[in-house]
Amino acid sequence: MKFRKRNSLVDAIQWFKPGDHPAVELHDGQWRVSTPEGWRTVVPGDWIVTNDDEKPFPMNNWIFTNLYEPVNEAD
């Protein structure tokens, strides 16, 4: 599903359990995503956001829903 933040467009999937997004891995006993800055922890309800560089990163649900709005892909 696509979402919009101001003038940027991202793909995002809300993560709740293993298998919801391929970038989320069990690492050192925690669910995490490998980012250019290192491993970032993911908890149920977080969003896995992928922007133009195609590198996924996790984002807290509250932050995500306050920054992004859904895009009607039919438009």
C-alpha positions as a LaTeX table, in Angstrom:
\begin{tabular}{lrrr}
\hline
Residue & $x$ (\AA) & $y$ (\AA) & $z$ (\AA) \\
\hline
Met1 & 0.00 & 0.00 & 0.00 \\
Lys2 & 1.33 & 3.48 & $-0.81$ \\
Phe3 & 1.43 & 6.41 & 1.61 \\
Arg4 & 2.30 & 10.07 & 1.16 \\
Lys5 & 4.38 & 12.38 & 3.38 \\
Arg6 & 4.28 & 15.90 & 2.12 \\
Asn7 & 5.84 & 15.47 & $-1.32$ \\
Ser8 & 7.36 & 12.03 & $-0.88$ \\
Leu9 & 5.82 & 8.67 & $-1.63$ \\
Val10 & 6.79 & 5.49 & 0.26 \\
Asp11 & 5.72 & 1.87 & 0.46 \\
Ala12 & 4.81 & 0.79 & 3.97 \\
Ile13 & 3.60 & $-2.38$ & 5.67 \\
Gln14 & 2.50 & $-2.52$ & 9.28 \\
Trp15 & 4.36 & $-5.32$ & 11.07 \\
Phe16 & 2.69 & $-7.49$ & 13.71 \\
Lys17 & 4.35 & $-10.91$ & 13.45 \\
Pro18 & 7.12 & $-12.85$ & 11.69 \\
Gly19 & 6.39 & $-13.13$ & 7.99 \\
Asp20 & 4.61 & $-9.77$ & 7.67 \\
His21 & 7.69 & $-8.20$ & 6.03 \\
Pro22 & 10.78 & $-9.96$ & 4.66 \\
Ala23 & 13.21 & $-7.35$ & 6.04 \\
Val24 & 12.29 & $-8.11$ & 9.67 \\
Glu25 & 14.67 & $-10.71$ & 11.10 \\
Leu26 & 15.28 & $-12.25$ & 14.51 \\
His27 & 18.65 & $-10.74$ & 15.48 \\
Asp28 & 20.23 & $-11.05$ & 18.94 \\
Gly29 & 16.90 & $-12.26$ & 20.34 \\
Gln30 & 14.87 & $-9.29$ & 19.04 \\
Trp31 & 12.93 & $-8.58$ & 15.85 \\
Arg32 & 14.97 & $-6.08$ & 13.87 \\
Val33 & 15.57 & $-4.51$ & 10.47 \\
Ser34 & 19.04 & $-3.95$ & 9.08 \\
Thr35 & 19.41 & $-0.28$ & 8.07 \\
Pro36 & 22.43 & 1.69 & 6.83 \\
Glu37 & 22.77 & 2.99 & 10.41 \\
Gly38 & 22.68 & $-0.52$ & 11.93 \\
Trp39 & 20.03 & $-2.86$ & 13.30 \\
Arg40 & 16.77 & $-1.19$ & 14.39 \\
Thr41 & 14.35 & $-2.96$ & 16.72 \\
Val42 & 10.80 & $-3.63$ & 15.53 \\
Val43 & 7.78 & $-4.18$ & 17.80 \\
Pro44 & 4.27 & $-5.25$ & 16.79 \\
Gly45 & 2.39 & $-2.32$ & 15.27 \\
Asp46 & 5.49 & $-0.62$ & 13.84 \\
Trp47 & 5.54 & 0.23 & 10.15 \\
Ile48 & 8.30 & $-0.96$ & 7.82 \\
Val49 & 8.80 & 1.96 & 5.44 \\
Thr50 & 10.66 & 1.71 & 2.13 \\
Asn51 & 11.43 & 4.93 & 0.27 \\
Asp52 & 13.11 & 5.66 & $-3.07$ \\
Asp53 & 16.45 & 4.13 & $-2.05$ \\
Glu54 & 14.63 & 0.81 & $-1.43$ \\
Lys55 & 16.16 & 0.44 & 2.03 \\
Pro56 & 13.53 & $-0.46$ & 4.64 \\
Phe57 & 13.40 & 1.14 & 8.07 \\
Pro58 & 11.00 & 0.71 & 11.00 \\
Met59 & 8.81 & 3.53 & 12.25 \\
Asn60 & 6.64 & 3.74 & 15.34 \\
Asn61 & 2.89 & 3.63 & 14.54 \\
Trp62 & 2.16 & 7.00 & 16.22 \\
Ile63 & 4.89 & 8.77 & 14.24 \\
Phe64 & 3.91 & 7.08 & 10.98 \\
Thr65 & 0.21 & 7.93 & 11.24 \\
Asn66 & 1.04 & 11.55 & 12.09 \\
Leu67 & 3.43 & 11.96 & 9.14 \\
Tyr68 & 1.81 & 9.94 & 6.35 \\
Glu69 & $-1.58$ & 9.67 & 4.72 \\
Pro70 & $-2.79$ & 6.80 & 2.50 \\
Val71 & $-2.67$ & 7.31 & $-1.26$ \\
Asn72 & $-5.53$ & 6.22 & $-3.47$ \\
Glu73 & $-3.58$ & 4.23 & $-6.05$ \\
Ala74 & $-6.41$ & 4.62 & $-8.57$ \\
Asp75 & $-5.59$ & 8.36 & $-8.88$ \\
\hline
\end{tabular}
